[in-house]
Amino acid sequence: MNNRLKAFAILPIAASLTFFGLQVVTSSVAATSSGSTPTDASTGATAATIEDCDWYLDGVEGEIALVAEDAMEYVGDDYTLSADNDGIEVYFSGTETEDERCSFYDDVMGAAVEVSWTTAAFTSTTDDSLDWDLGDALETSGVSSLDVTYSTPVGSSCDAAFTAGAVASITDPSASPIAPATITNTATGSFNPSALSGATFAKCSLAANYSVVLPGGRTPTSPGSSYVFTGPRLITTIVVNDPEE
């Protein structure tokens, strides 16, 4: 069973599951004797702990503005709009800072990044003459879709322990969610984040590309004006696996 932590609308906020480390002091009484008079001696012990390992997600843009790459205007032809979001980071660590020593304390947990959406329409506050729904027919062929592609940015990396990278062609809410990065409990357990020297951590860097097509064959009510559309609301969630899975 998955334990969902914090869902957020593509905000660069980390989600984590926290166990507080405890410093434990135990004591007992041992009886000794000196001559015929017993003497009590207290004993104690301390145990230092390190932070628990939490999963974090960072670098997801709070707003995605799709624009025409060629700066052309809509003239009634199919009109492609796109945007990129580089620098998405998925990792576990003892704090929000990467590579901080930690321990899963025998509850090793994998995780998944999930992206979902609740609508499939692009609407304008100006007028509805150019509004469209994903799934509407295009002038050329096929239907309008929101294509989302995840990849590893140039110069970055994603540990082989992850199943990373996903492509989704969204035409309606029923395709939700997609999982651009996942790692199992077993794969997570292959890392050693508590080592005093040479500790290892699982991490994955991703880039997201978004592309959508405004269908051609439409006439704006206010030609010469700029139309600003509000599209589907993407919700990014980090989901931590049950340690027993």
C-alpha positions in Angstrom: 0.0 0.0 0.0 1.4 3.4 -0.9 1.6 6.1 1.7 0.9 9.5 0.1 2.7 12.3 1.7 2.2 15.9 0.4 0.6 16.7 -3.0 1.3 20.1 -4.4 0.5 21.9 -7.6 4.0 21.8 -9.2 5.6 23.8 -6.4 9.3 23.3 -5.5 8.4 22.0 -2.0 9.9 18.9 -0.5 7.7 16.2 0.9 9.1 14.0 3.6 8.3 11.4 6.2 10.1 12.2 9.5 11.0 10.1 12.5 12.7 12.0 15.3 16.0 10.6 16.5 16.1 9.9 20.2 19.1 10.0 22.5 18.5 7.2 25.0 19.9 7.2 28.5 19.3 4.1 30.6 20.3 3.5 34.2 20.4 0.7 36.7 21.6 0.2 40.2 24.4 -2.2 41.0 25.2 -3.2 44.6 28.8 -3.3 45.8 30.2 -3.8 49.3 32.9 -2.2 51.3 33.4 -4.1 54.5 29.9 -4.8 55.8 28.3 -1.6 54.3 26.6 -1.9 50.9 27.4 1.0 48.4 25.1 1.8 45.5 26.7 2.7 42.2 24.6 4.2 39.3 25.4 3.1 35.7 24.3 4.8 32.5 24.7 4.6 28.8 24.2 7.0 25.8 23.4 6.1 22.2 23.9 8.7 19.5 21.6 8.7 16.4 21.6 10.2 13.0 18.8 11.7 11.0 16.3 9.4 9.3 16.4 9.2 5.5 13.6 11.2 3.9 12.6 11.5 0.2 12.6 15.0 -1.4 11.5 16.6 -4.6 12.8 20.0 -5.7 13.0 22.2 -8.8 9.4 21.8 -10.1 8.3 25.1 -11.6 5.2 26.7 -10.0 3.9 27.9 -13.4 4.5 26.5 -16.9 4.1 29.1 -19.7 3.8 27.4 -23.1 4.7 29.6 -26.0 5.2 29.3 -29.8 8.9 28.5 -30.5 8.9 30.3 -33.8 7.1 33.4 -32.4 4.5 33.1 -35.2 0.9 34.3 -34.6 -2.1 32.1 -34.9 -3.5 32.5 -38.4 -5.9 29.5 -38.4 -3.4 26.8 -38.8 -2.5 24.2 -36.1 -0.5 26.1 -33.6 2.2 24.4 -31.4 3.0 25.8 -27.9 5.8 24.3 -25.7 7.8 24.9 -22.6 10.7 23.2 -20.6 11.3 22.7 -16.9 14.9 21.7 -16.3 16.5 20.9 -12.9 13.9 18.6 -11.3 15.7 16.8 -8.5 14.5 13.6 -6.8 16.6 12.3 -3.9 16.8 11.0 -0.3 18.9 12.6 2.4 19.0 13.3 6.1 17.8 16.9 5.4 16.6 18.9 2.5 20.3 19.3 1.6 21.5 16.5 -0.6 24.0 13.9 0.7 23.4 14.4 4.4 24.1 11.2 6.4 21.0 9.3 7.5 19.5 5.9 8.1 16.3 4.2 7.1 16.4 2.3 10.5 15.4 -1.0 8.9 12.5 0.7 7.1 14.0 1.1 3.7 11.6 2.9 1.4 11.5 3.4 -2.3 9.5 6.2 -3.9 7.7 7.4 -7.0 7.1 10.8 -8.5 3.6 11.0 -9.8 2.1 13.7 -12.0 -1.7 14.0 -12.4 -4.2 16.5 -13.8 -7.9 17.1 -13.3 -9.0 18.9 -16.5 -8.2 18.7 -20.2 -9.3 22.2 -21.4 -7.5 25.4 -22.4 -9.7 28.4 -21.8 -9.2 32.2 -22.2 -10.6 35.0 -20.1 -10.9 37.2 -23.2 -13.6 35.2 -25.0 -14.1 31.5 -25.9 -13.6 31.7 -29.6 -10.2 30.0 -29.5 -10.8 27.8 -26.4 -10.1 24.1 -27.0 -10.2 20.7 -25.3 -7.5 18.1 -25.5 -8.9 15.5 -27.9 -10.3 18.2 -30.3 -9.6 17.4 -34.0 -6.6 19.1 -35.7 -6.5 20.6 -39.1 -3.7 18.3 -40.3 -4.4 15.0 -38.7 -5.0 13.5 -35.3 -6.2 15.3 -32.2 -4.8 18.0 -29.8 -2.9 16.5 -26.9 -0.7 17.7 -24.1 2.6 15.8 -24.7 4.8 15.5 -21.6 8.3 14.1 -22.0 10.8 13.5 -19.1 14.5 13.0 -19.8 17.9 13.4 -18.0 19.3 16.8 -18.7 22.7 17.1 -20.5 25.5 17.2 -17.8 23.2 15.6 -15.2 22.6 12.0 -14.2 20.0 9.6 -12.9 21.2 6.6 -10.9 20.5 3.3 -12.7 18.5 2.2 -9.7 15.7 4.5 -10.9 13.2 3.7 -13.6 13.3 7.2 -15.1 11.9 9.1 -18.0 8.3 8.8 -19.2 6.3 10.1 -22.1 2.6 10.8 -22.0 0.2 12.0 -24.7 -2.6 13.5 -22.6 -6.0 13.8 -24.4 -8.3 13.5 -21.3 -8.0 13.2 -17.5 -8.4 9.4 -17.6 -4.7 9.0 -18.5 -3.7 10.5 -15.1 -1.3 9.9 -13.4 2.1 9.3 -15.0 5.3 8.4 -13.1 8.4 10.1 -14.4 10.7 8.5 -11.8 10.4 5.4 -9.6 12.7 3.4 -7.4 11.9 0.2 -5.5 12.6 -0.6 -1.8 15.1 -3.2 -2.9 17.0 -0.7 -5.1 17.0 1.9 -2.4 18.5 -0.6 0.0 21.5 -1.0 -2.2 22.8 2.4 -1.1 24.6 3.1 2.1 23.8 6.6 3.4 25.0 6.0 7.0 28.6 5.2 6.2 31.1 7.5 8.0 33.2 7.5 4.8 31.9 7.2 1.3 28.2 7.3 2.1 26.0 6.7 -1.0 22.6 8.2 -1.9 20.0 7.6 -4.6 19.2 10.6 -6.7 17.8 11.5 -10.1 17.9 14.7 -12.2 15.1 15.2 -14.7 14.0 17.7 -17.3 10.4 18.0 -18.5 9.2 19.2 -21.9 5.5 20.1 -22.4 3.9 20.6 -25.9 0.4 21.2 -26.9 -1.4 22.1 -30.2 -4.1 24.7 -30.5 -6.3 23.4 -33.3 -6.5 25.3 -36.6 -9.6 26.3 -38.4 -10.9 28.8 -35.8 -11.6 32.5 -36.1 -10.9 34.8 -33.1 -13.6 37.1 -32.0 -11.0 39.8 -31.3 -8.4 39.5 -34.1 -5.2 41.4 -33.4 -5.5 40.7 -29.7 -3.4 38.4 -27.5 -5.2 35.4 -26.0 -3.9 34.0 -22.8 -5.1 30.5 -21.9 -5.4 28.6 -18.6 -4.7 25.0 -19.2 -4.8 21.8 -17.1 -3.5 22.0 -13.6 -0.6 19.6 -13.1 -0.2 18.1 -9.6 3.1 16.6 -8.7 3.2 14.2 -5.7 6.0 12.2 -4.2 4.7 8.8 -3.0 6.8 6.7 -0.6 6.4 3.0 -0.7 5.3 0.9 2.3 8.6 -0.5 3.7 7.1 -4.0 3.8 6.6 -4.0 0.0 
